[in-house]
Amino acid sequence: MQVLVRDNNIDQALRVLKKRLQREGVFREMKRRRSFEKPSEKRIREKAEAVRRARKLARKQAIREGLIAAPPRKPKLAPRATAAGQSPTRTNGAPER
């Protein structure tokens, strides 16, 4: 996995790396491998994961077919403040209340 560091901004690169590792399931895998997992526990876990995947797939299919309503979308946030520390909507530099 590769993350580009722009303008020596290591904090942002670390955040991006952590997010990618989280999405790939690396942390979950590391936690699982810390101790021995009995074969019976492994079967139970894998079966539960398969059920979860099947339910998710069925839910998405039902939404596509219009059988159930799609969950409400979250509204998009306003753009972040500019580098000068001002809000992009305020031009006079007055603090927001």
C-alpha positions in Angstrom: 0.0 0.0 0.0 1.3 3.4 -0.9 0.4 6.9 0.3 1.8 10.0 -1.2 3.1 12.8 1.2 2.2 16.2 -0.2 4.0 19.4 1.0 5.7 17.5 3.8 2.2 17.0 5.4 2.9 13.8 7.3 -0.2 14.1 9.5 -2.5 14.0 6.5 -0.6 11.1 5.0 -0.9 9.2 8.2 -4.7 9.8 8.3 -5.0 8.6 4.8 -3.0 5.5 5.5 -5.0 4.7 8.6 -8.2 5.1 6.7 -7.0 2.8 3.9 -5.8 0.1 6.4 -9.2 0.3 8.2 -11.1 -0.1 4.9 -8.9 -3.1 3.9 -9.6 -4.8 7.3 -5.9 -4.9 8.4 -6.6 -3.8 12.0 -9.4 -6.4 12.3 -7.1 -9.1 11.0 -4.3 -8.1 13.4 -6.7 -8.2 16.3 -8.0 -11.6 15.3 -4.5 -13.1 15.0 -3.3 -11.9 18.4 -4.4 -15.2 20.0 -5.2 -18.7 18.7 -8.7 -19.2 17.3 -10.2 -22.6 17.7 -11.4 -24.3 14.5 -15.0 -24.3 15.9 -14.8 -20.6 16.6 -13.4 -20.0 13.1 -16.3 -21.8 11.5 -18.8 -19.8 13.6 -17.1 -16.5 12.7 -16.9 -17.3 9.0 -20.6 -18.4 9.0 -21.7 -15.2 10.7 -19.6 -13.2 8.1 -21.3 -15.1 5.3 -24.7 -14.4 6.7 -23.9 -10.7 7.1 -22.7 -10.5 3.5 -25.8 -12.3 2.2 -28.1 -10.0 4.1 -26.3 -6.9 2.8 -26.5 -8.2 -0.7 -30.2 -9.0 -0.3 -30.9 -5.5 1.1 -29.1 -3.8 -1.8 -31.0 -5.9 -4.3 -34.3 -5.0 -2.6 -33.4 -1.3 -2.7 -32.6 -1.6 -6.4 -35.9 -3.3 -7.1 -37.8 -0.7 -5.1 -39.1 -3.2 -2.6 -37.8 -1.2 0.4 -36.9 2.4 0.7 -33.3 3.5 0.5 -31.8 4.9 3.8 -31.9 8.7 3.9 -28.7 10.3 2.6 -26.6 12.6 4.9 -26.5 16.2 3.7 -23.0 17.3 2.5 -21.1 19.5 4.7 -20.1 23.1 3.8 -16.5 23.5 2.5 -13.7 23.9 5.0 -12.4 27.2 6.1 -9.6 28.9 4.1 -6.0 28.9 5.0 -6.3 32.5 6.4 -8.6 31.1 9.1 -11.7 32.7 7.8 -14.9 30.9 7.0 -15.5 30.7 3.3 -18.9 32.3 3.7 -17.7 35.3 5.7 -15.5 37.9 4.0 -15.1 40.5 6.7 -13.2 38.2 9.2 -15.9 38.5 11.9 -16.3 35.4 14.1 -19.3 33.2 13.6 -21.9 33.1 16.4 
